Amino acid sequence: MFEEGVPMRHARDGATAAMNAASQVLAARGKAEPQEFDNADVQWAARARDGVWAPTRNRQRIHVGIDCSPDRAATVLRPSLRVFVGVDVDTDIVAQTTADGIRLVTVVHGPEAPTSFRFPIGLADGLALEAMPSGGFDVVNLRYGATVGRFYSPWACDALFRPLAARLELDGGALVMRLPHEGAAYPVVADPHYGI
């Protein structure tokens, strides 16, 4: 929860800080990272809890929300890039559209930030999440047993580019990213990523 009397960062300033942190880490990780792309099949809502609708390989849709309190409006930088500032204490999310899905790049600015982040998932009829040995989750068509989408195992690193042990867990109808960051150099950047 946010402390009373503590001013919130201005949305545009917060968006700039989150983008700068995310950009440095993504640039250091190199060309293997999925690139931002204007994808008409991805539809973002205006607020964090309402999240995003993304396609599956079989032309169904999934919904991914961002669990936050209070709910936050997006600072839209481009149609394919928006930032949700202050989704939790010292935490912003840079929401990026990619050619085949979405990224919710989580930026943690300090030690008071939480160590777990919930992303409620809504699946179309006949779809289910299945845990994979890689640490990710496949979206599976139950009728055919086919993988139609994937939440990749998340990576995370701190401001010194040291890797952190981020992982995904399924908790009811939500994917939870665990991000232990004690002793890290801030900001810490982590990468929940969905694609088909």
Backbone as JSON Lines, residues from 0, in Angstrom:
{"i":0,"aa":"M","n":[0.84,-1.19,0.0],"ca":[0.0,0.0,0.0],"c":[0.88,1.25,0.0]}
{"i":1,"aa":"F","n":[0.33,2.35,-0.48],"ca":[1.07,3.6,-0.53],"c":[0.85,4.37,0.76]}
{"i":2,"aa":"E","n":[1.89,5.01,1.25],"ca":[1.78,5.77,2.48],"c":[1.04,7.08,2.22]}
{"i":3,"aa":"E","n":[0.18,7.43,3.17],"ca":[-0.51,8.71,3.06],"c":[0.49,9.84,3.22]}
{"i":4,"aa":"G","n":[0.3,10.89,2.47],"ca":[1.15,12.05,2.59],"c":[2.42,11.97,1.76]}
{"i":5,"aa":"V","n":[2.71,10.78,1.18],"ca":[3.89,10.64,0.34],"c":[3.47,10.91,-1.1]}
{"i":6,"aa":"P","n":[4.0,11.96,-1.73],"ca":[3.55,12.29,-3.08],"c":[3.94,11.22,-4.08]}
{"i":7,"aa":"M","n":[3.03,10.92,-4.98],"ca":[3.31,9.98,-6.06],"c":[4.15,10.69,-7.11]}
{"i":8,"aa":"R","n":[5.02,9.93,-7.77],"ca":[5.77,10.5,-8.88],"c":[4.8,10.92,-9.97]}
{"i":9,"aa":"H","n":[5.11,11.97,-10.65],"ca":[4.3,12.39,-11.78],"c":[4.35,11.27,-12.82]}
{"i":10,"aa":"A","n":[3.21,10.98,-13.45],"ca":[3.12,9.84,-14.36],"c":[4.16,9.91,-15.48]}
{"i":11,"aa":"R","n":[4.33,11.08,-16.08],"ca":[5.27,11.19,-17.2],"c":[6.71,11.01,-16.72]}
{"i":12,"aa":"D","n":[7.07,11.58,-15.57],"ca":[8.41,11.39,-15.02],"c":[8.65,9.92,-14.66]}
{"i":13,"aa":"G","n":[7.63,9.3,-14.06],"ca":[7.73,7.89,-13.71],"c":[7.88,7.02,-14.94]}
{"i":14,"aa":"A","n":[7.14,7.35,-15.99],"ca":[7.24,6.59,-17.23],"c":[8.62,6.71,-17.84]}
{"i":15,"aa":"T","n":[9.19,7.9,-17.79],"ca":[10.54,8.11,-18.32],"c":[11.56,7.3,-17.53]}
{"i":16,"aa":"A","n":[11.47,7.32,-16.2],"ca":[12.4,6.56,-15.36],"c":[12.28,5.06,-15.64]}
{"i":17,"aa":"A","n":[11.05,4.57,-15.76],"ca":[10.85,3.14,-16.04],"c":[11.39,2.77,-17.4]}
{"i":18,"aa":"M","n":[11.13,3.62,-18.39],"ca":[11.62,3.35,-19.75],"c":[13.14,3.35,-19.8]}
{"i":19,"aa":"N","n":[13.77,4.3,-19.13],"ca":[15.23,4.36,-19.11],"c":[15.83,3.09,-18.51]}
{"i":20,"aa":"A","n":[15.27,2.65,-17.39],"ca":[15.77,1.43,-16.74],"c":[15.58,0.22,-17.63]}
{"i":21,"aa":"A","n":[14.38,0.07,-18.18],"ca":[14.1,-1.08,-19.04],"c":[14.96,-1.06,-20.29]}
{"i":22,"aa":"S","n":[15.12,0.11,-20.91],"ca":[15.88,0.22,-22.15],"c":[17.34,-0.18,-21.97]}
{"i":23,"aa":"Q","n":[17.95,0.24,-20.86],"ca":[19.35,-0.1,-20.63],"c":[19.54,-1.61,-20.52]}
{"i":24,"aa":"V","n":[18.64,-2.25,-19.78],"ca":[18.77,-3.7,-19.6],"c":[18.47,-4.43,-20.9]}
{"i":25,"aa":"L","n":[17.43,-4.03,-21.61],"ca":[17.09,-4.7,-22.86],"c":[18.18,-4.53,-23.9]}
{"i":26,"aa":"A","n":[18.79,-3.36,-23.93],"ca":[19.9,-3.14,-24.87],"c":[21.08,-4.04,-24.52]}
{"i":27,"aa":"A","n":[21.35,-4.18,-23.24],"ca":[22.47,-5.03,-22.81],"c":[22.2,-6.5,-23.12]}
{"i":28,"aa":"R","n":[20.94,-6.9,-23.1],"ca":[20.61,-8.31,-23.38],"c":[20.72,-8.64,-24.86]}
{"i":29,"aa":"G","n":[20.6,-7.63,-25.72],"ca":[20.9,-7.85,-27.13],"c":[19.72,-8.16,-28.02]}
{"i":30,"aa":"K","n":[20.04,-8.58,-29.23],"ca":[19.05,-8.75,-30.29],"c":[18.12,-9.94,-30.1]}
{"i":31,"aa":"A","n":[18.45,-10.86,-29.21],"ca":[17.6,-12.03,-29.0],"c":[16.28,-11.66,-28.34]}
{"i":32,"aa":"E","n":[16.21,-10.49,-27.76],"ca":[14.98,-10.06,-27.09],"c":[13.91,-9.72,-28.12]}
{"i":33,"aa":"P","n":[12.63,-10.09,-27.84],"ca":[11.56,-9.7,-28.76],"c":[11.45,-8.18,-28.85]}
{"i":34,"aa":"Q","n":[11.25,-7.7,-30.04],"ca":[11.22,-6.26,-30.28],"c":[9.79,-5.72,-30.24]}
{"i":35,"aa":"E","n":[9.69,-4.46,-29.87],"ca":[8.4,-3.77,-29.9],"c":[7.88,-3.74,-31.33]}
{"i":36,"aa":"F","n":[6.56,-3.94,-31.47],"ca":[5.96,-4.05,-32.8],"c":[4.5,-3.66,-32.71]}
{"i":37,"aa":"D","n":[4.0,-2.95,-33.69],"ca":[2.59,-2.55,-33.71],"c":[1.76,-3.71,-34.24]}
{"i":38,"aa":"N","n":[1.1,-4.43,-33.34],"ca":[0.36,-5.64,-33.67],"c":[-1.13,-5.39,-33.44]}
{"i":39,"aa":"A","n":[-1.91,-5.37,-34.52],"ca":[-3.34,-5.06,-34.42],"c":[-4.13,-6.13,-33.67]}
{"i":40,"aa":"D","n":[-3.56,-7.32,-33.49],"ca":[-4.25,-8.39,-32.76],"c":[-4.14,-8.24,-31.26]}
{"i":41,"aa":"V","n":[-3.33,-7.3,-30.79],"ca":[-3.16,-7.04,-29.35],"c":[-3.94,-5.77,-29.01]}
{"i":42,"aa":"Q","n":[-4.8,-5.87,-27.99],"ca":[-5.61,-4.72,-27.59],"c":[-5.4,-4.42,-26.11]}
{"i":43,"aa":"W","n":[-4.83,-3.24,-25.86],"ca":[-4.58,-2.81,-24.48],"c":[-5.76,-2.03,-23.95]}
{"i":44,"aa":"A","n":[-6.07,-2.22,-22.69],"ca":[-7.07,-1.4,-22.0],"c":[-6.38,-0.14,-21.48]}
{"i":45,"aa":"A","n":[-7.18,0.79,-21.01],"ca":[-6.63,2.06,-20.53],"c":[-6.07,1.94,-19.12]}
{"i":46,"aa":"R","n":[-6.49,0.92,-18.37],"ca":[-6.08,0.8,-16.98],"c":[-5.4,-0.55,-16.73]}
{"i":47,"aa":"A","n":[-4.53,-0.58,-15.72],"ca":[-3.69,-1.75,-15.45],"c":[-4.52,-3.0,-15.18]}
{"i":48,"aa":"R","n":[-5.52,-2.92,-14.32],"ca":[-6.3,-4.12,-13.98],"c":[-7.0,-4.7,-15.19]}
{"i":49,"aa":"D","n":[-7.4,-3.84,-16.12],"ca":[-8.08,-4.32,-17.33],"c":[-7.1,-4.93,-18.32]}
{"i":50,"aa":"G","n":[-5.82,-4.62,-18.19],"ca":[-4.75,-5.31,-18.89],"c":[-4.81,-5.29,-20.4]}
{"i":51,"aa":"V","n":[-4.71,-6.49,-20.98],"ca":[-4.53,-6.61,-22.42],"c":[-5.17,-7.91,-22.92]}
{"i":52,"aa":"W","n":[-5.66,-7.87,-24.15],"ca":[-6.15,-9.05,-24.85],"c":[-5.13,-9.37,-25.93]}
{"i":53,"aa":"A","n":[-4.66,-10.62,-25.92],"ca":[-3.63,-11.04,-26.87],"c":[-4.11,-12.29,-27.61]}
{"i":54,"aa":"P","n":[-3.63,-12.49,-28.83],"ca":[-4.09,-13.63,-29.63],"c":[-3.41,-14.94,-29.24]}
{"i":55,"aa":"T","n":[-4.06,-16.03,-29.6],"ca":[-3.45,-17.35,-29.54],"c":[-3.22,-17.81,-30.98]}
{"i":56,"aa":"R","n":[-2.47,-18.88,-31.12],"ca":[-2.14,-19.38,-32.46],"c":[-3.38,-19.87,-33.21]}
{"i":57,"aa":"N","n":[-4.42,-20.29,-32.46],"ca":[-5.64,-20.81,-33.1],"c":[-6.75,-19.75,-33.18]}
{"i":58,"aa":"R","n":[-6.34,-18.49,-33.13],"ca":[-7.23,-17.34,-33.32],"c":[-8.25,-17.14,-32.2]}
{"i":59,"aa":"Q","n":[-7.95,-17.67,-31.03],"ca":[-8.72,-17.32,-29.85],"c":[-7.99,-16.17,-29.17]}
{"i":60,"aa":"R","n":[-8.46,-15.79,-27.98],"ca":[-7.82,-14.68,-27.28],"c":[-7.64,-15.06,-25.82]}
{"i":61,"aa":"I","n":[-6.58,-14.5,-25.23],"ca":[-6.42,-14.59,-23.78],"c":[-6.4,-13.17,-23.22]}
{"i":62,"aa":"H","n":[-6.71,-13.07,-21.94],"ca":[-6.67,-11.78,-21.26],"c":[-5.63,-11.86,-20.15]}
{"i":63,"aa":"V","n":[-4.79,-10.84,-20.06],"ca":[-3.79,-10.74,-19.0],"c":[-4.0,-9.42,-18.28]}
{"i":64,"aa":"G","n":[-4.28,-9.48,-16.99],"ca":[-4.45,-8.27,-16.2],"c":[-3.2,-8.02,-15.36]}
{"i":65,"aa":"I","n":[-3.17,-6.86,-14.74],"ca":[-2.1,-6.5,-13.81],"c":[-2.75,-6.21,-12.47]}
{"i":66,"aa":"D","n":[-2.46,-7.05,-11.49],"ca":[-3.07,-6.89,-10.17],"c":[-2.35,-5.75,-9.44]}
{"i":67,"aa":"C","n":[-3.06,-4.67,-9.18],"ca":[-2.44,-3.53,-8.5],"c":[-3.49,-2.8,-7.67]}
{"i":68,"aa":"S","n":[-3.02,-2.12,-6.65],"ca":[-3.9,-1.34,-5.8],"c":[-3.18,-0.07,-5.38]}
{"i":69,"aa":"P","n":[-3.7,1.09,-5.73],"ca":[-4.9,1.31,-6.54],"c":[-4.62,1.04,-8.02]}
{"i":70,"aa":"D","n":[-5.73,0.93,-8.78],"ca":[-5.61,0.73,-10.21],"c":[-4.91,1.93,-10.84]}
{"i":71,"aa":"R","n":[-4.18,1.71,-11.92],"ca":[-3.41,2.77,-12.56],"c":[-3.76,2.92,-14.03]}
{"i":72,"aa":"A","n":[-3.83,4.16,-14.48],"ca":[-4.04,4.44,-15.9],"c":[-2.69,4.35,-16.62]}
{"i":73,"aa":"A","n":[-2.76,4.02,-17.9],"ca":[-1.54,3.91,-18.7],"c":[-1.07,5.28,-19.14]}
{"i":74,"aa":"T","n":[0.24,5.47,-19.16],"ca":[0.86,6.59,-19.85],"c":[1.26,6.04,-21.21]}
{"i":75,"aa":"V","n":[0.52,6.42,-22.25],"ca":[0.74,5.85,-23.58],"c":[1.83,6.65,-24.29]}
{"i":76,"aa":"L","n":[2.93,5.98,-24.61],"ca":[4.04,6.61,-25.31],"c":[3.93,6.43,-26.81]}
{"i":77,"aa":"R","n":[3.47,5.27,-27.22],"ca":[3.18,4.93,-28.62],"c":[2.07,3.88,-28.6]}
{"i":78,"aa":"P","n":[1.41,3.62,-29.72],"ca":[0.39,2.58,-29.7],"c":[0.91,1.22,-29.2]}
{"i":79,"aa":"S","n":[2.18,0.94,-29.42],"ca":[2.75,-0.34,-29.03],"c":[3.54,-0.29,-27.72]}
{"i":80,"aa":"L","n":[3.47,0.86,-27.01],"ca":[4.24,1.01,-25.78],"c":[3.52,1.92,-24.8]}
{"i":81,"aa":"R","n":[3.34,1.42,-23.59],"ca":[2.7,2.21,-22.53],"c":[3.35,1.85,-21.21]}
{"i":82,"aa":"V","n":[3.23,2.72,-20.23],"ca":[3.81,2.48,-18.92],"c":[2.71,2.67,-17.87]}
{"i":83,"aa":"F","n":[2.63,1.7,-16.97],"ca":[1.75,1.81,-15.81],"c":[2.64,2.17,-14.62]}
{"i":84,"aa":"V","n":[2.57,3.43,-14.21],"ca":[3.43,3.95,-13.16],"c":[2.79,3.69,-11.8]}
{"i":85,"aa":"G","n":[3.58,3.2,-10.86],"ca":[3.11,3.05,-9.48],"c":[2.11,1.93,-9.29]}
{"i":86,"aa":"V","n":[2.31,0.77,-9.96],"ca":[1.39,-0.35,-9.77],"c":[1.53,-0.95,-8.38]}
{"i":87,"aa":"D","n":[2.63,-0.68,-7.74],"ca":[2.85,-1.05,-6.34],"c":[3.97,-0.15,-5.83]}
{"i":88,"aa":"V","n":[4.37,-0.33,-4.59],"ca":[5.43,0.49,-4.01],"c":[6.69,0.35,-4.86]}
{"i":89,"aa":"D","n":[7.24,1.48,-5.3],"ca":[8.49,1.49,-6.07],"c":[8.47,0.56,-7.29]}
{"i":90,"aa":"T","n":[7.32,0.4,-7.92],"ca":[7.2,-0.54,-9.03],"c":[6.4,0.06,-10.19]}
{"i":91,"aa":"D","n":[6.95,-0.04,-11.39],"ca":[6.26,0.35,-12.62],"c":[6.28,-0.84,-13.57]}
{"i":92,"aa":"I","n":[5.35,-0.83,-14.54],"ca":[5.36,-1.85,-15.59],"c":[5.38,-1.17,-16.94]}
{"i":93,"aa":"V","n":[6.38,-1.53,-17.75],"ca":[6.48,-1.08,-19.13],"c":[5.81,-2.15,-19.98]}
{"i":94,"aa":"A","n":[4.68,-1.81,-20.58],"ca":[3.87,-2.77,-21.34],"c":[4.15,-2.59,-22.82]}
{"i":95,"aa":"Q","n":[4.6,-3.65,-23.44],"ca":[5.11,-3.58,-24.8],"c":[4.37,-4.59,-25.67]}
{"i":96,"aa":"T","n":[3.95,-4.15,-26.84],"ca":[3.4,-5.06,-27.84],"c":[4.55,-5.59,-28.68]}
{"i":97,"aa":"T","n":[4.53,-6.9,-28.95],"ca":[5.54,-7.5,-29.81],"c":[4.86,-8.09,-31.04]}
{"i":98,"aa":"A","n":[5.64,-8.6,-31.97],"ca":[5.08,-9.14,-33.21],"c":[4.13,-10.3,-32.94]}
{"i":99,"aa":"D","n":[4.38,-11.06,-31.88],"ca":[3.53,-12.23,-31.62],"c":[2.94,-12.26,-30.22]}
{"i":100,"aa":"G","n":[2.92,-11.12,-29.52],"ca":[2.34,-11.12,-28.19],"c":[2.62,-9.86,-27.41]}
{"i":101,"aa":"I","n":[2.97,-10.04,-26.14],"ca":[3.14,-8.9,-25.23],"c":[4.29,-9.16,-24.27]}
{"i":102,"aa":"R","n":[4.83,-8.07,-23.71],"ca":[5.77,-8.13,-22.6],"c":[5.28,-7.17,-21.53]}
{"i":103,"aa":"L","n":[5.43,-7.59,-20.29],"ca":[5.1,-6.74,-19.14],"c":[6.39,-6.57,-18.34]}
{"i":104,"aa":"V","n":[7.25,-5.68,-18.82],"ca":[8.56,-5.49,-18.22],"c":[8.37,-4.77,-16.88]}
{"i":105,"aa":"T","n":[8.66,-5.5,-15.81],"ca":[8.45,-5.01,-14.45],"c":[9.73,-4.33,-13.97]}
{"i":106,"aa":"V","n":[9.6,-3.07,-13.54],"ca":[10.76,-2.29,-13.1],"c":[10.59,-1.98,-11.61]}
{"i":107,"aa":"V","n":[11.52,-2.5,-10.81],"ca":[11.5,-2.33,-9.36],"c":[12.57,-1.3,-9.0]}
{"i":108,"aa":"H","n":[12.16,-0.22,-8.35],"ca":[13.07,0.91,-8.1],"c":[13.74,0.9,-6.74]}
{"i":109,"aa":"G","n":[13.31,0.04,-5.82],"ca":[13.92,0.09,-4.49],"c":[13.57,-1.11,-3.64]}
{"i":110,"aa":"P","n":[14.19,-1.23,-2.46],"ca":[14.02,-2.42,-1.62],"c":[12.65,-2.57,-0.98]}
{"i":111,"aa":"E","n":[11.86,-1.5,-0.98],"ca":[10.51,-1.59,-0.4],"c":[9.51,-2.22,-1.35]}
{"i":112,"aa":"A","n":[9.89,-2.42,-2.6],"ca":[8.99,-3.01,-3.6],"c":[8.67,-4.46,-3.22]}
{"i":113,"aa":"P","n":[7.51,-4.95,-3.64],"ca":[7.16,-6.34,-3.34],"c":[8.08,-7.31,-4.07]}
{"i":114,"aa":"T","n":[8.0,-8.56,-3.67],"ca":[8.79,-9.62,-4.31],"c":[7.91,-10.58,-5.1]}
{"i":115,"aa":"S","n":[6.63,-10.28,-5.2],"ca":[5.74,-11.08,-6.05],"c":[4.74,-10.16,-6.74]}
{"i":116,"aa":"F","n":[4.39,-10.53,-7.97],"ca":[3.52,-9.73,-8.81],"c":[2.5,-10.65,-9.48]}
{"i":117,"aa":"R","n":[1.21,-10.3,-9.35],"ca":[0.13,-11.15,-9.88],"c":[-0.38,-10.61,-11.21]}
{"i":118,"aa":"F","n":[-0.56,-11.55,-12.14],"ca":[-1.12,-11.25,-13.45],"c":[-2.31,-12.18,-13.67]}
{"i":119,"aa":"P","n":[-3.54,-11.72,-13.35],"ca":[-4.71,-12.57,-13.56],"c":[-4.86,-12.92,-15.04]}
{"i":120,"aa":"I","n":[-5.18,-14.18,-15.31],"ca":[-5.26,-14.69,-16.67],"c":[-6.7,-15.12,-16.96]}
{"i":121,"aa":"G","n":[-7.24,-14.66,-18.09],"ca":[-8.53,-15.12,-18.57],"c":[-8.33,-15.88,-19.87]}
{"i":122,"aa":"L","n":[-8.8,-17.13,-19.89],"ca":[-8.62,-17.99,-21.06],"c":[-9.95,-18.25,-21.75]}
{"i":123,"aa":"A","n":[-9.94,-18.34,-23.06],"ca":[-11.13,-18.7,-23.82],"c":[-11.51,-20.14,-23.51]}
{"i":124,"aa":"D","n":[-12.75,-20.5,-23.78],"ca":[-13.2,-21.88,-23.55],"c":[-12.3,-22.86,-24.28]}
{"i":125,"aa":"G","n":[-11.98,-23.96,-23.61],"ca":[-11.18,-25.0,-24.23],"c":[-9.68,-24.79,-24.11]}
{"i":126,"aa":"L","n":[-9.25,-23.71,-23.44],"ca":[-7.83,-23.45,-23.24],"c":[-7.47,-23.64,-21.77]}
{"i":127,"aa":"A","n":[-6.23,-24.05,-21.51],"ca":[-5.75,-24.21,-20.14],"c":[-4.27,-23.88,-20.09]}
{"i":128,"aa":"L","n":[-3.78,-23.56,-18.9],"ca":[-2.35,-23.33,-18.68],"c":[-1.69,-24.62,-18.21]}
{"i":129,"aa":"E","n":[-0.55,-24.93,-18.78],"ca":[0.2,-26.13,-18.41],"c":[1.64,-25.74,-18.1]}
{"i":130,"aa":"A","n":[2.11,-26.11,-16.9],"ca":[3.48,-25.8,-16.49],"c":[4.47,-26.55,-17.36]}
{"i":131,"aa":"M","n":[5.56,-25.88,-17.72],"ca":[6.6,-26.47,-18.55],"c":[7.89,-26.62,-17.75]}
{"i":132,"aa":"P","n":[8.74,-27.6,-18.1],"ca":[10.0,-27.79,-17.37],"c":[10.91,-26.56,-17.4]}
{"i":133,"aa":"S","n":[10.75,-25.7,-18.42],"ca":[11.57,-24.5,-18.54],"c":[11.25,-23.45,-17.49]}
{"i":134,"aa":"G","n":[10.1,-23.61,-16.82],"ca":[9.65,-22.61,-15.86],"c":[8.58,-21.7,-16.41]}
{"i":135,"aa":"G","n":[8.24,-21.86,-17.68],"ca":[7.16,-21.11,-18.28],"c":[5.85,-21.88,-18.22]}
{"i":136,"aa":"F","n":[4.84,-21.33,-18.87],"ca":[3.53,-21.98,-18.94],"c":[3.04,-21.93,-20.37]}
{"i":137,"aa":"D","n":[2.62,-23.09,-20.89],"ca":[2.02,-23.13,-22.21],"c":[0.52,-22.93,-22.1]}
{"i":138,"aa":"V","n":[-0.06,-22.23,-23.09],"ca":[-1.5,-22.16,-23.25],"c":[-1.86,-23.3,-24.2]}
{"i":139,"aa":"V","n":[-2.65,-24.25,-23.71],"ca":[-2.9,-25.49,-24.44],"c":[-4.37,-25.58,-24.83]}
{"i":140,"aa":"N","n":[-4.62,-25.97,-26.09],"ca":[-5.96,-26.29,-26.55],"c":[-6.28,-27.69,-26.07]}
{"i":141,"aa":"L","n":[-7.24,-27.82,-25.14],"ca":[-7.51,-29.1,-24.51],"c":[-8.05,-30.14,-25.5]}
{"i":142,"aa":"R","n":[-8.77,-29.72,-26.5],"ca":[-9.35,-30.67,-27.46],"c":[-8.28,-31.35,-28.3]}
{"i":143,"aa":"Y","n":[-7.29,-30.57,-28.73],"ca":[-6.27,-31.12,-29.62],"c":[-4.92,-31.35,-28.94]}
{"i":144,"aa":"G","n":[-4.75,-30.86,-27.73],"ca":[-3.48,-31.01,-27.04],"c":[-2.37,-30.15,-27.6]}
{"i":145,"aa":"A","n":[-2.73,-29.16,-28.4],"ca":[-1.74,-28.31,-29.07],"c":[-1.43,-27.08,-28.24]}
{"i":146,"aa":"T","n":[-0.17,-26.66,-28.25],"ca":[0.23,-25.4,-27.62],"c":[-0.14,-24.26,-28.57]}
{"i":147,"aa":"V","n":[-0.92,-23.31,-28.07],"ca":[-1.38,-22.18,-28.9],"c":[-0.84,-20.85,-28.41]}
{"i":148,"aa":"G","n":[-0.06,-20.86,-27.33],"ca":[0.56,-19.66,-26.8],"c":[1.51,-20.05,-25.68]}
{"i":149,"aa":"R","n":[2.36,-19.14,-25.26],"ca":[3.33,-19.48,-24.23],"c":[3.69,-18.26,-23.39]}
{"i":150,"aa":"F","n":[3.67,-18.46,-22.07],"ca":[4.27,-17.52,-21.13],"c":[5.67,-18.04,-20.86]}
{"i":151,"aa":"Y","n":[6.66,-17.34,-21.35],"ca":[8.04,-17.8,-21.24],"c":[8.54,-17.64,-19.81]}
{"i":152,"aa":"S","n":[9.5,-18.47,-19.44],"ca":[10.13,-18.35,-18.14],"c":[10.76,-16.96,-18.03]}
{"i":153,"aa":"P","n":[10.47,-16.23,-16.95],"ca":[10.97,-14.85,-16.88],"c":[12.45,-14.79,-16.53]}
{"i":154,"aa":"W","n":[13.1,-13.77,-17.04],"ca":[14.45,-13.45,-16.6],"c":[14.35,-12.17,-15.75]}
{"i":155,"aa":"A","n":[15.39,-11.91,-14.99],"ca":[15.46,-10.66,-14.22],"c":[16.93,-10.34,-13.98]}
{"i":156,"aa":"C","n":[17.23,-9.05,-13.92],"ca":[18.59,-8.63,-13.54],"c":[18.54,-7.27,-12.89]}
{"i":157,"aa":"D","n":[19.61,-6.97,-12.16],"ca":[19.65,-5.69,-11.46],"c":[20.44,-4.67,-12.27]}
{"i":158,"aa":"A","n":[20.67,-3.5,-11.68],"ca":[21.31,-2.39,-12.41],"c":[22.76,-2.68,-12.77]}
{"i":159,"aa":"L","n":[23.35,-3.68,-12.13],"ca":[24.72,-4.09,-12.47],"c":[24.72,-5.27,-13.43]}
{"i":160,"aa":"F","n":[23.53,-5.57,-13.99],"ca":[23.32,-6.66,-14.95],"c":[23.59,-8.03,-14.35]}
{"i":161,"aa":"R","n":[23.43,-8.13,-13.02],"ca":[23.54,-9.43,-12.36],"c":[22.18,-10.13,-12.44]}
{"i":162,"aa":"P","n":[22.15,-11.41,-12.83],"ca":[20.87,-12.13,-12.94],"c":[20.26,-12.38,-11.56]}
{"i":163,"aa":"L","n":[18.94,-12.31,-11.51],"ca":[18.17,-12.63,-10.32],"c":[17.25,-13.81,-10.64]}
{"i":164,"aa":"A","n":[16.87,-14.54,-9.61],"ca":[16.12,-15.78,-9.81],"c":[14.62,-15.53,-9.87]}
{"i":165,"aa":"A","n":[14.14,-14.96,-10.96],"ca":[12.69,-14.78,-11.14],"c":[12.08,-16.1,-11.58]}
{"i":166,"aa":"R","n":[10.83,-16.32,-11.18],"ca":[10.13,-17.53,-11.62],"c":[8.63,-17.26,-11.65]}
{"i":167,"aa":"L","n":[7.92,-18.07,-12.43],"ca":[6.47,-17.99,-12.52],"c":[5.83,-19.14,-11.77]}
{"i":168,"aa":"E","n":[4.69,-18.84,-11.12],"ca":[3.88,-19.87,-10.46],"c":[2.43,-19.62,-10.83]}
{"i":169,"aa":"L","n":[1.65,-20.67,-10.84],"ca":[0.21,-20.55,-11.08],"c":[-0.49,-20.56,-9.73]}
{"i":170,"aa":"D","n":[-1.32,-19.55,-9.49],"ca":[-2.06,-19.43,-8.24],"c":[-3.5,-19.13,-8.59]}
{"i":171,"aa":"G","n":[-4.33,-20.17,-8.6],"ca":[-5.72,-19.99,-9.01],"c":[-5.77,-19.52,-10.45]}
{"i":172,"aa":"G","n":[-6.41,-18.4,-10.7],"ca":[-6.54,-17.88,-12.05],"c":[-5.49,-16.84,-12.39]}
{"i":173,"aa":"A","n":[-4.35,-16.86,-11.7],"ca":[-3.33,-15.84,-11.95],"c":[-1.95,-16.49,-12.06]}
{"i":174,"aa":"L","n":[-1.13,-15.91,-12.93],"ca":[0.3,-16.22,-12.92],"c":[0.95,-15.25,-11.96]}
{"i":175,"aa":"V","n":[1.8,-15.76,-11.11],"ca":[2.51,-14.94,-10.12],"c":[3.98,-15.0,-10.44]}
{"i":176,"aa":"M","n":[4.59,-13.83,-10.63],"ca":[6.03,-13.78,-10.81],"c":[6.68,-13.51,-9.46]}
{"i":177,"aa":"R","n":[7.53,-14.44,-9.03],"ca":[8.31,-14.26,-7.81],"c":[9.62,-13.62,-8.2]}
{"i":178,"aa":"L","n":[9.95,-12.54,-7.53],"ca":[11.16,-11.77,-7.88],"c":[11.9,-11.38,-6.61]}
{"i":179,"aa":"P","n":[12.7,-12.28,-6.04],"ca":[13.5,-11.92,-4.87],"c":[14.57,-10.91,-5.28]}
{"i":180,"aa":"H","n":[14.61,-9.76,-4.61],"ca":[15.57,-8.73,-5.01],"c":[16.35,-8.15,-3.84]}
{"i":181,"aa":"E","n":[16.35,-8.82,-2.71],"ca":[17.13,-8.35,-1.56],"c":[18.61,-8.3,-1.93]}
{"i":182,"aa":"G","n":[19.25,-7.17,-1.63],"ca":[20.67,-7.0,-1.92],"c":[20.98,-6.62,-3.36]}
{"i":183,"aa":"A","n":[19.95,-6.41,-4.17],"ca":[20.16,-6.06,-5.57],"c":[20.53,-4.59,-5.7]}
{"i":184,"aa":"A","n":[21.16,-4.25,-6.82],"ca":[21.38,-2.84,-7.19],"c":[20.17,-2.41,-8.01]}
{"i":185,"aa":"Y","n":[19.55,-1.3,-7.64],"ca":[18.31,-0.87,-8.29],"c":[18.59,0.16,-9.37]}
{"i":186,"aa":"P","n":[17.73,0.18,-10.39],"ca":[16.5,-0.59,-10.55],"c":[16.74,-2.03,-11.0]}
{"i":187,"aa":"V","n":[15.8,-2.88,-10.61],"ca":[15.74,-4.27,-11.06],"c":[14.7,-4.35,-12.19]}
{"i":188,"aa":"V","n":[15.01,-5.1,-13.21],"ca":[14.1,-5.27,-14.35],"c":[13.83,-6.75,-14.53]}
{"i":189,"aa":"A","n":[12.55,-7.1,-14.69],"ca":[12.13,-8.49,-14.93],"c":[11.18,-8.52,-16.11]}
{"i":190,"aa":"D","n":[10.99,-9.71,-16.69],"ca":[10.36,-9.77,-18.0],"c":[9.31,-10.88,-18.15]}
{"i":191,"aa":"P","n":[8.12,-10.72,-17.64],"ca":[7.06,-11.62,-18.09],"c":[6.76,-11.37,-19.57]}
{"i":192,"aa":"H","n":[6.73,-12.44,-20.36],"ca":[6.59,-12.33,-21.82],"c":[5.67,-13.43,-22.31]}
{"i":193,"aa":"Y","n":[4.66,-13.04,-23.08],"ca":[3.74,-14.0,-23.71],"c":[3.87,-13.88,-25.21]}
{"i":194,"aa":"G","n":[3.87,-15.02,-25.88],"ca":[3.91,-15.01,-27.34],"c":[3.29,-16.26,-27.9]}
{"i":195,"aa":"I","n":[3.06,-16.25,-29.22],"ca":[2.49,-17.43,-29.89],"c":[3.54,-18.07,-30.8]}
